Amino acid sequence: MRSHLTRLHGTPHTTTPRGRPLRTAVTSPGRFQTAGQTRRCCACGNPTELFPRADHRLIALHPAELATALIPEDCRWHLSAGIAHPGGDGSPWCRIPHRLVCPRRTDSSRSRPHLDALRLRLALRTRRLIDTGLFTPALHPPTPPSTTPAQTRSYASC
């Protein structure tokens, strides 16, 4: 006779599911499985792509490549072997952090005319997602991370 605390196949039944986040070791070849994963920004609902950085943290990049001439040098990112690196690699195209063009996170005092058109298109897409019920924005948009004096590169504040 089986106990009321076990399932049919004999595993114990728990009332709360145990969450185990999946993590990969830094030295594992499987760490590149996170490269290029598409997700939606929790603030605006627009698609972003996640890439690991050289310091093993993830960065959300805008999915499209943009002309390097239009992007400030301190906000350019390039991809090499699935890893995002700050700065240019000499190519005429680069990627930018999504927070640079996110309609709900961008600081309007740092306006860049060539990126404002892209920000407007993303804002219109966000409005369409909200109007059709495909996206519900958070009540308060996430605040950008504060920069500390220890950060010497300005790309952290893009």
N, C-alpha and C positions, 0 to 999 in steps of 0.2 A: 504494500500500500504506500502511496506516495504522500509526502507531507504537503500541507497547504502552502508551504514556503518554497516549493520547488516547481519548476515548470515540467512539462511532459518529458523533455529530453534530459532532465536531471540537473540543470543549472539552477542555482538559487535565484529566487525571485526577490528583487529589491523594489521598494516603493519609489525610490528616486533613481533616475538613471545616472550612472557614473560617467561624467564627461572627461574624456582624455584628449587633450588637444594634440594634434599630430605635429611633431617637430622633427626636423632632420638635423643631423649633426653638420657642423660647418665643413668637415672633411668628407662628408658623404657625397658620392656622385649624384645622388638623388636631390641635392639642394637646388638644382636647376629646374626642377619640376614647377617651382613657383614663377619662373621667368615667363613673362608675357601673359599671365593670367588676367583675363578681362573681368572687371567687376564694375559696379556702379558706385559713384561717389555718394556717400550718405548725406551730404549736404544739398546737392543739386540734382542727383539722379542720372547724370551723364556718365557715359562709359569712361573708364580709365584702365590702364594696364599696369600691373605690378611687376617690378623688376627688383632683384636684389642689387644692392650697391656694393662697392668694394669693401665696406665695413660691415657687411652682412645684414644690414637693415634694409627694409623694403621701401621703395619709393613709388608713388603713383604718378605715372607719366601720361600726358595727353596722348591718345592713340595715334594721331597723325604726326608726320614729320613736317617741319616748317623750314622755310628758307633761313639759313644761318644769318644772312645779312639783316633780317628783320628782328632778330632776337638779341637782347643784350648779352654780352660775352659771359657775364657771371650767372646767367640763367640757362645756359646751353648744357644739354646732356647728350651723350652718345652711347650706343650699345656695342659691346664687344663680347662675344661668346656668352650672350645672355646676361651680362652684368652691366648695369648702368654706371657710367663714369661721368663726373662733372667736367665741364669744359668742352672745347671742340676737338675734333679729331682730324680737322682739315677738310672735311667733306662740306659740300654746299647745303647739307640738310642736317637738322638736329632735332632733338625732342625737348619738350619743356615739361616742368612739373605741372600737374593738373591744378594745383592751388594757385598758380599764376593766372589762370583764366577761369577759375571756378566763379560763377556768378554770385555765390553766397559767401565766399571766403576772401575775395580779393579786396585789398585796401584801395579805395578809390583815389586816395591822395597820390598813389604811385601809378598814375595813369600812363599807359603807353599806347599811343594812337593805333599802331598796327595790331595790337592785341585786343583792343577794345571791340573791333568788329567780330573777332572770334568769340569774345566773352558775350557779346550781344546774341550771336547765334546760339550759344549754349543756354543763355537765359531764356530765349524763345522756346528752345527744345524742352527746358525744364517746365515752362508754363504749359506746353502741350501735354507733357507727362502728368502734370498735376490735374489739368482739366479733364483728361481721359480717365483719371483714377489709377494710372499705372505707377504713380509715385506719390508718397505722402511725405512731405518734408518734416524734419524735426522742428520743434517749436523754436529752439534757439540754435543757430548755426554753430558748428564747432569753432572754437577760437584758434587762431593760428598759434603755433608754438612760439614762445618768447625767445628772443635771441639773447645769448649771454656774451660777455666780453671775451670768453675763451674761443668763441667761434670767429675765426679770422676770415673765412671766405664768405662773400656776400650771397652766394647762391642759396644759403640756408634761409635767407629772408625773402626769396623771390615770391 
